[in-house]
Amino acid sequence: MDAQGTSRPAPQLCVVRGEPTPEEIAAVTTVLLRLAATAPSGPAERADAFPAAPSPGWRRTGPHRPAGAWRTYPQ
């Protein structure tokens, strides 16, 4: 609550360390708003961008090494 007894909404941006100028806060706010406006919305767009399974042409390079194989590697 402020001095008049009215409640204010919680701040959307919080400065944790330092003392930024009003211009610096405005610059950060502008960048964040621009990123939020251009970000993909919804899970359908992101699911195509990041597939859960590797592509069919994906292969490992070299033979598989079991856990602990580094211990038996000749020196």
Distance bins in CASP14 RR format, pairs under 12 A and 6 or more apart:
PFRMAT RR
TARGET T0000
AUTHOR 0000-0000-0000
RMODE 2
METHOD distances of the structure
MODEL  1
1 7 1 0 1 0 0 0 0 0 0 0 0
1 8 1 0 0 1 0 0 0 0 0 0 0
1 9 0 0 0 0 0 1 0 0 0 0 0
2 8 1 0 1 0 0 0 0 0 0 0 0
2 9 0 0 0 0 0 1 0 0 0 0 0
11 25 0 0 0 0 0 1 0 0 0 0 0
11 29 0 0 0 0 0 1 0 0 0 0 0
12 25 0 0 0 0 0 1 0 0 0 0 0
12 28 0 0 0 0 0 1 0 0 0 0 0
12 29 0 0 0 0 1 0 0 0 0 0 0
12 32 0 0 0 0 1 0 0 0 0 0 0
12 33 0 0 0 0 0 1 0 0 0 0 0
12 36 0 0 0 0 0 1 0 0 0 0 0
13 20 0 0 0 0 1 0 0 0 0 0 0
13 24 0 0 0 0 0 1 0 0 0 0 0
13 25 1 0 0 1 0 0 0 0 0 0 0
13 26 0 0 0 0 0 1 0 0 0 0 0
13 27 0 0 0 0 0 1 0 0 0 0 0
13 28 1 0 0 1 0 0 0 0 0 0 0
13 29 1 0 0 1 0 0 0 0 0 0 0
13 30 0 0 0 0 0 1 0 0 0 0 0
13 31 0 0 0 0 0 1 0 0 0 0 0
13 32 1 0 0 1 0 0 0 0 0 0 0
13 33 0 0 0 0 0 1 0 0 0 0 0
14 20 0 0 0 0 0 1 0 0 0 0 0
14 25 0 0 0 0 0 1 0 0 0 0 0
14 28 0 0 0 0 0 1 0 0 0 0 0
15 21 0 0 0 0 0 1 0 0 0 0 0
15 22 0 0 0 0 0 1 0 0 0 0 0
15 24 0 0 0 0 1 0 0 0 0 0 0
15 25 1 0 0 1 0 0 0 0 0 0 0
15 28 0 0 0 0 1 0 0 0 0 0 0
15 29 0 0 0 0 0 1 0 0 0 0 0
18 24 0 0 0 0 0 1 0 0 0 0 0
18 25 0 0 0 0 0 1 0 0 0 0 0
19 25 0 0 0 0 0 1 0 0 0 0 0
20 26 0 0 0 0 1 0 0 0 0 0 0
20 27 0 0 0 0 1 0 0 0 0 0 0
20 28 1 0 0 1 0 0 0 0 0 0 0
20 29 0 0 0 0 0 1 0 0 0 0 0
21 27 0 0 0 0 1 0 0 0 0 0 0
21 28 0 0 0 0 0 1 0 0 0 0 0
22 28 0 0 0 0 0 1 0 0 0 0 0
22 29 0 0 0 0 0 1 0 0 0 0 0
23 29 0 0 0 0 0 1 0 0 0 0 0
23 30 0 0 0 0 0 1 0 0 0 0 0
24 30 0 0 0 0 0 1 0 0 0 0 0
24 31 0 0 0 0 0 1 0 0 0 0 0
25 31 0 0 0 0 0 1 0 0 0 0 0
25 32 0 0 0 0 0 1 0 0 0 0 0
26 32 0 0 0 0 0 1 0 0 0 0 0
26 33 0 0 0 0 0 1 0 0 0 0 0
27 33 0 0 0 0 0 1 0 0 0 0 0
27 34 0 0 0 0 0 1 0 0 0 0 0
28 34 0 0 0 0 0 1 0 0 0 0 0
28 35 0 0 0 0 0 1 0 0 0 0 0
29 35 0 0 0 0 0 1 0 0 0 0 0
29 36 0 0 0 0 0 1 0 0 0 0 0
30 36 0 0 0 0 0 1 0 0 0 0 0
30 37 0 0 0 0 0 1 0 0 0 0 0
31 37 0 0 0 0 0 1 0 0 0 0 0
31 38 0 0 0 0 0 1 0 0 0 0 0
32 38 0 0 0 0 0 1 0 0 0 0 0
32 39 0 0 0 0 0 1 0 0 0 0 0
33 39 0 0 0 0 0 1 0 0 0 0 0
39 45 0 0 0 0 1 0 0 0 0 0 0
39 46 0 0 0 0 1 0 0 0 0 0 0
39 49 0 0 0 0 0 1 0 0 0 0 0
40 46 1 0 1 0 0 0 0 0 0 0 0
40 47 0 0 0 0 0 1 0 0 0 0 0
40 48 0 0 0 0 1 0 0 0 0 0 0
40 49 1 0 0 1 0 0 0 0 0 0 0
40 50 0 0 0 0 0 1 0 0 0 0 0
42 48 0 0 0 0 0 1 0 0 0 0 0
42 49 0 0 0 0 0 1 0 0 0 0 0
43 49 0 0 0 0 0 1 0 0 0 0 0
43 50 0 0 0 0 0 1 0 0 0 0 0
44 50 0 0 0 0 0 1 0 0 0 0 0
46 52 0 0 0 0 0 1 0 0 0 0 0
47 53 0 0 0 0 0 1 0 0 0 0 0
51 58 0 0 0 0 0 1 0 0 0 0 0
54 60 0 0 0 0 1 0 0 0 0 0 0
63 69 0 0 0 0 1 0 0 0 0 0 0
65 71 0 0 0 0 0 1 0 0 0 0 0
65 72 0 0 0 0 1 0 0 0 0 0 0
65 73 0 0 0 0 1 0 0 0 0 0 0
66 72 0 0 0 0 1 0 0 0 0 0 0
66 73 0 0 0 0 0 1 0 0 0 0 0
END
